Amino acid sequence: MKSLGYEHLRRHDLRHTGLTWMADTGVPLHVLRLIAGHGSLHTTSATSTPTCTPSSAPANPSAPT
């Protein structure tokens, strides 16, 4: 990461971001646990908190309103 100019970014941060983005799209927690290789759902839920709720996310952002 440092060689790319991202001194502040760690691989672990990208892993967390990926899990969060997947949670945002509705990937079930038990599937995220398998992807992450976590031993428990508790660990996964602590590291992949969705950042939006289905009601606040547009179903089709390109659809006319």
C-alpha positions, 0 to 999 in steps of 0.5 A, spaced: 500 500 500 505 504 501 508 503 494 502 506 491 501 512 495 496 509 500 500 510 507 494 510 511 491 504 508 492 497 511 489 491 507 485 489 513 481 496 512 480 494 505 477 487 507 473 491 512 470 495 506 469 489 502 465 486 507 461 492 508 459 493 501 457 486 500 453 487 507 450 493 503 448 489 497 444 484 502 449 479 502 447 474 508 451 475 514 452 467 514 455 468 507 459 474 509 462 469 515 464 464 510 467 469 505 471 472 511 473 466 514 471 468 521 469 462 526 463 466 529 457 470 526 459 475 532 466 476 529 463 478 522 457 482 525 462 486 528 466 487 522 461 488 516 456 493 519 451 495 513 452 503 512 445 503 509 438 500 510 434 497 504 429 503 505 434 508 504 437 505 498 434 507 491 432 500 488 434 503 481 438 509 481 437 510 474 430 510 474 426 516 472 422 519 478 
